[in-house]
Amino acid sequence: MSTLPYQLIKGKGYITPEVEKTISHGMSYGLSSCGYDVRAKKSMWLWPLWGRLNVTIEKFNMPNDLVALVRDKSSLARRFIFVQNTVIEPGWRGNLTLELTRYLPWPVKIHAGQPIAQIMFEELSEPTEKPYDGKYQDQIDEPVPSIKEITSKDQLNNIRDKTRKVIIALEVIAIVIFLIILIARFY
C-alpha cells in the first residue's frame, strides 16, 4: 500500500464537500499534502476521561481500491484530545462517526466546524473483491453508536432511538457531576 498525495486525492469525489486547506478555530482543515483534515459537525463538551461520539461534516465515498486511516490531528493531540484511530474500508459511504476522548482532568468544548481528525488514503495493490457492505453503510450525518447485527430497518431505528435517549441521559449526568465538582471547589 502507498499513501496518496494531494494530487491523487483532489477532485476524485472521495470527500464531499472537498476544500483546499483552510483555517478554522486556529487549525487547518481540507486537502493537505497527503490527506484530508475533516471537521466536527456537532458542538459538544468533551468531559475528562470520557468517550464521546461526533460526526464529520464531510461525507465519504470510498472506491474499491482505497482504504482510509483516521488519525489524530496533532494540534488536538497536544491538548490531549484524541480520536480513536479507525479504518474507512473500501466501498464504504457516509458521514464518518468519530470516537473522541479527553485525557486531562478538565472538560474542553469541541465546536461545530472545528477541524477534528486527519484522514490518510492508502491505495490497495488491486481493487478488493469484497467492498464494504455492512451495517454502517450510508451512515447518516449524526453520530452513530455501535450497532448490533440486525435484520430489519425497524430494529435499527428502535436501537437508534434508545441510544439517543441513553446518550442524552449520560450527558445530563456528566454535567451534574461536573457542576457538583465545580461547586465543591468553592466551598
C-alpha positions as CSV (number, residue, x, y, z in Angstrom):
1,M,0.0,0.0,0.0
2,S,1.1,3.5,-0.6
3,T,-0.2,6.8,0.8
4,L,-1.9,9.1,-1.8
5,P,-0.5,12.6,-2.2
6,Y,-2.6,15.7,-2.7
7,Q,-2.9,15.5,-6.5
8,L,-4.3,11.9,-6.3
9,I,-7.0,12.9,-3.8
10,K,-8.1,16.2,-5.2
11,G,-11.2,16.1,-7.4
12,K,-11.7,12.4,-7.2
13,G,-15.0,12.5,-5.3
14,Y,-13.8,10.7,-2.2
15,I,-14.9,13.5,0.0
16,T,-17.9,15.9,-0.2
17,P,-17.6,18.9,0.3
18,E,-13.9,19.0,-0.7
19,V,-12.0,22.2,0.0
20,E,-8.4,23.3,-0.3
21,K,-6.5,23.8,3.0
22,T,-8.4,26.4,5.1
23,I,-8.2,27.6,8.7
24,S,-11.0,27.4,11.2
25,H,-10.8,27.6,15.0
26,G,-7.0,28.2,14.7
27,M,-6.4,24.8,12.9
28,S,-6.3,23.7,9.3
29,Y,-8.8,21.5,7.5
30,G,-9.3,20.4,3.9
31,L,-6.8,19.0,1.5
32,S,-3.2,18.6,2.8
33,S,0.0,17.3,1.2
34,C,-1.1,13.6,1.8
35,G,-4.5,13.5,3.3
36,Y,-7.6,15.4,4.2
37,D,-8.4,17.1,7.6
38,V,-12.1,16.7,8.5
39,R,-14.4,18.9,10.7
40,A,-16.8,18.0,13.5
41,K,-20.4,18.6,12.7
42,K,-21.6,19.0,16.3
43,S,-20.6,21.3,19.1
44,M,-20.1,19.3,22.3
45,W,-18.3,19.2,25.6
46,L,-15.7,16.6,25.9
47,W,-15.5,15.5,29.5
48,P,-12.4,14.2,31.2
49,L,-11.7,10.5,30.7
50,W,-15.0,10.1,28.8
51,G,-15.5,9.0,25.3
52,R,-18.0,10.9,23.1
53,L,-19.2,10.5,19.6
54,N,-19.2,13.2,16.9
55,V,-19.6,13.1,13.2
56,T,-17.8,14.7,10.3
57,I,-19.3,17.4,8.1
58,E,-17.7,15.7,5.2
59,K,-19.2,12.7,3.5
60,F,-17.1,9.9,2.1
61,N,-17.5,7.7,-1.0
62,M,-14.6,5.2,-0.9
63,P,-13.7,3.4,-4.1
64,N,-12.9,-0.3,-4.0
65,D,-9.1,0.2,-4.4
66,L,-8.6,2.6,-1.4
67,V,-8.7,2.3,2.3
68,A,-8.5,5.4,4.6
69,L,-6.9,5.7,8.0
70,V,-8.4,8.0,10.6
71,R,-5.7,9.8,12.6
72,D,-5.4,12.3,15.4
73,K,-4.8,16.0,14.5
74,S,-1.5,16.9,16.1
75,S,-2.9,20.3,17.3
76,L,-5.6,18.4,19.3
77,A,-3.3,15.6,20.5
78,R,-1.1,18.3,22.1
79,R,-4.2,19.2,24.1
80,F,-4.8,15.5,25.0
81,I,-7.9,15.3,22.7
82,F,-7.7,12.0,20.8
83,V,-9.7,10.4,18.0
84,Q,-9.8,6.6,18.2
85,N,-7.8,5.7,15.1
86,T,-10.1,3.6,12.8
87,V,-10.3,2.5,9.2
88,I,-12.6,3.6,6.4
89,E,-13.0,0.5,4.3
90,P,-13.0,0.2,0.5
91,G,-16.6,0.7,-0.8
92,W,-17.9,2.5,2.4
93,R,-20.1,5.6,2.0
94,G,-21.4,8.1,4.5
95,N,-20.6,10.6,7.2
96,L,-17.9,9.3,9.5
97,T,-18.7,8.9,13.2
98,L,-15.7,9.8,15.3
99,E,-14.9,8.5,18.8
100,L,-13.3,11.2,20.8
101,T,-11.6,11.0,24.2
102,R,-10.2,13.7,26.6
103,Y,-7.2,12.7,28.8
104,L,-6.9,15.7,31.1
105,P,-9.0,16.4,34.2
106,W,-11.0,19.4,32.8
107,P,-13.5,19.5,30.0
108,V,-13.0,21.1,26.7
109,K,-15.5,22.3,24.1
110,I,-15.5,21.0,20.6
111,H,-17.1,23.5,18.2
112,A,-19.2,22.7,15.2
113,G,-16.9,23.2,12.1
114,Q,-13.7,22.7,14.2
115,P,-11.0,20.6,12.5
116,I,-11.0,17.2,14.4
117,A,-9.2,14.4,12.6
118,Q,-6.8,13.7,9.7
119,I,-7.7,11.1,7.0
120,M,-4.9,9.3,5.1
121,F,-5.8,7.5,1.9
122,E,-3.9,4.2,1.1
123,E,-4.1,2.6,-2.3
124,L,-4.6,-1.2,-2.3
125,S,-2.5,-3.4,-4.6
126,E,-5.7,-4.1,-6.5
127,P,-9.4,-3.4,-6.0
128,T,-11.0,-5.6,-3.4
129,E,-13.5,-8.2,-4.5
130,K,-15.4,-7.7,-1.2
131,P,-16.1,-4.0,-0.8
132,Y,-17.7,-2.8,2.4
133,D,-21.5,-3.7,2.6
134,G,-22.1,-3.7,6.3
135,K,-24.3,-2.2,9.0
136,Y,-22.6,1.3,8.8
137,Q,-23.1,1.7,5.0
138,D,-24.6,5.1,4.0
139,Q,-24.1,6.4,7.6
140,I,-26.2,9.5,8.4
141,D,-24.8,12.9,9.4
142,E,-25.5,12.2,13.1
143,P,-23.2,10.2,15.3
144,V,-24.0,6.5,15.0
145,P,-23.2,4.4,18.1
146,S,-22.1,0.7,17.9
147,I,-24.8,-1.3,16.2
148,K,-25.5,-5.0,16.7
149,E,-26.0,-7.0,13.6
150,I,-29.7,-6.7,12.9
151,T,-32.2,-7.9,10.3
152,S,-34.6,-5.0,9.7
153,K,-34.7,-1.2,9.4
154,D,-37.3,-1.1,12.2
155,Q,-34.8,-2.7,14.6
156,L,-32.2,-0.2,13.5
157,N,-34.5,2.8,14.1
158,N,-35.5,1.4,17.5
159,I,-31.9,0.9,18.5
160,R,-31.0,4.5,17.4
161,D,-33.9,6.0,19.3
162,K,-33.0,4.1,22.5
163,T,-29.3,5.0,22.1
164,R,-30.1,8.7,21.6
165,K,-32.1,8.7,24.9
166,V,-29.2,6.9,26.8
167,I,-26.7,9.4,25.4
168,I,-28.8,12.4,26.5
169,A,-29.2,10.9,30.0
170,L,-25.4,10.3,30.2
171,E,-24.7,13.9,29.1
172,V,-27.0,15.2,31.8
173,I,-25.4,13.0,34.4
174,A,-21.9,14.2,33.3
175,I,-23.0,17.8,33.5
176,V,-24.4,17.3,37.0
177,I,-21.2,15.6,38.2
178,F,-19.1,18.4,36.7
179,L,-21.2,21.1,38.4
180,I,-21.0,19.2,41.8
181,I,-17.2,19.1,41.5
182,L,-17.1,22.8,40.5
183,I,-19.4,23.9,43.4
184,A,-17.4,21.7,45.8
185,R,-14.2,23.5,44.8
186,F,-15.6,26.8,46.1
187,Y,-16.8,25.5,49.5
